[in-house]
Amino acid sequence: MNVSNKELNLQKIKLLDGFWKMRNQLLCDVIIPYQWDTLNNRTEGVPLSHAVENFRIAAKELEGEPEGTIFQDSDVAKWIEAASYSLMFQSNEKLENIIDELVRLIKKSQHANGYVNTFFTAKGIDLRWSDLEMGHELYCAGHLIEASVAYYQATGKHTFMDVMMLYANLIVEEFGPEEGKLHAYDGHPEIELALYRLSDATNNQRYKDLADYFMNIRGSLDHDFDKTTAIEEMNPRVNNYEADYFLSHTPIREMTEVTGHAVRAMYLYAGMADQYRRTKEPSLWKALTSLWDSLEHKRIYITGGIGSQSHGERFTVDYDLPPNRGYNETCASIGLVFWAWRMSLLDLDSRYADMIEKEIFNGALSGISLDGKAYFYVNPLEINPKVAAFRQDMNHVLPHRAGWFDCACCPTNIARLIGSIGKYVYSSSDSGVCVHQYISSEVEMPIQGESVVLRMTTEYPWNEDVQISLHLKDDARFILSLRKPGWCDAYSLQINGSVNDSYSLEKGYILIDRIWTDKDVVLLKLEMRGRFIQSDSRVQDYCGKVALMRGPLVYCLEEIDNGQHLQELVVDSKSDFMLDETMVQSMKSVHMLFDGYRETIRTSRLYEPFKEQEKEKIQLRAIPYFQWGNRAKDQEMRVWVRII
């Protein structure tokens, strides 16, 4: 285990031309402005947000009562965090002024004791902490704290972080193991991540200690989250979920399988990893790896979607992964990125970075349209729009992305993931530098006392070549670790134009230990071909079917390319793949063409005795899963297809 792996400052990582620079430019030009307008109720044809308006009410600059969900403040917080990352990518004085004005509102809404929450401000802060089950106060506080740290790192401005430190100090004063304090924790983990982050930013041990307290008492208190609370009239949501929904069913060190509300679970496991980084407790690591194995091998979709049931937005049982009614909330996939990244920093094992790759190119990225103005909350792997529109057990599944939601946690969350994508590319250690994700970028870092510039150029995920050039003043010996993706069966490595095999492969990373000189160039070729992927037969919906992948991308079939009734399509297992480079809404894409059949059965009665049917040989077209629904609305789509 490598526990000295360190995260790099996001500001030090410059994105170069390619897949993710385009999306960060879209973040600056479209996503951030669109979301700001929507948070201010200025976008037509979508549910009203009220999120900024609520702060104006709390600041007594507007009359009225706060509207929206009880956790609406978190939408503002995540937008500020995403906007802060966009400022690191591209300076924008106008945007900075907008954030400063928003910070002024938040500060003005703050109570003398440091408390910040628009919902409870309106109802009376004497009721604060009275609905830790579903009130989301500490959840909102956590997102505001994280946003304040991001804005400080982006601009050097301390006002917002000062405001949130006052709030954090209040939480420290009112929660904890000491007599007279509240011995409790929040129903939705998030404050823990924020307190660890604030502790790192301020070097204040009290924040870390409180985060540890919240982690340690979860599941060990007589904290009955099945009962209604004093705030029930203010929060009409039905509180009838099981204890494991809140991840309060057992102490964290005794957890062995992923369960409960998928987003809550991911945030909690990320917090456990944060705690382990500081404590190095073997029992914590054992729990973390057991939970990871449970997720990776039994409870995750091929796209990285997690949480297969709509009721409770939660995990169910092993191998229950229905393609058409699964939940797969975008926020859950993003939460998994947070957890996987922390695991990567603790243990240089490629399975964690592989998971990040799976999410950023599939499960999370499908949650936003290519134009940046529409979103999926739920990400199905199969849809028939007519059926989904009628069935009650599919009323959570939309056949097309929406401009916004009444509960709009996902849009701002995907924005902050896109803006922070650079942080997941590299890490440093005492022995050298690790490359976790193949994203065109440049970074300067100290290695073995030398200042080294790494410049990575690639057309990944469309192309298999990754080139890394190194620039340093004096020769230096260190290890350059390159992830070998789990999907890659064959690869080659060249250094300065010559094939090189003087490396070792450890836990999925190619370790190149050598004396590096200025302008050395490493070329990694990852064989990227189309593949048919099968599932464990215990996943009952996928027996006799395959999914299609190329490189890190999961592919799907859409009605616009293959006609209606996609269930009639059958893949020819002996087919070769042809690639079709194309543009979809001004962004490059690679479609795959391959042989298959259409098996059309039309009977005079609904059921008839079996007889062999003629199959029409046809050419099928598959597109990257994250791009589905961008060319036409309300189309059939499926990932898993029958094969012969």
Protein Blocks (a to p, Z undefined) as FASTA:
>chain_A
ZZkbccddfklpccdedjklmmmmmmmmmmmmmmmmmmnopaghiacfklmmmmmmmnop
agcddedjfklmmmmmmmmmmmmmmmmmogcfklmmmmmmmmmmmmmmpcfkopacfklm
mnopklgoklmmlnommmmmmmmmmmmmmmmmmnopaklmmmmmmmmmmmmmmgcjbehi
acdddfbghklmmmmmmmmmnopaklmmmmmmmmmmgopaccdfkbccfklmmmmcccfb
cfklnopmbcfklgcbdedjfklmmmmmmmmmmmmmmnopaklmmmmmmmmmmmmmmmcc
fkopahjbfghpaafbehiacfklcgkpaklmmmmmmmmmmmmmmoccfklmmmmmmmmm
mmmmmmpcfkopaccfbdcfbdcfklmmmmmklmmpcfbdcfbdfblmkmmmmmmmmmmm
mmmmpccdfklccdfbdcdddddddeehiacddddddfbfkbmbdcdddddfbdcddddd
ddddfklmbdcddeehiacfbbcdeehiacddddddehiacddddddddddddddfklmk
lgoiacddehjbccdddfklnoghkllpccdfkbccddddddeehiacdddddddddddd
ddfbfbdcdddddddddddddddfklgoklbghiacdfbdcdZZ
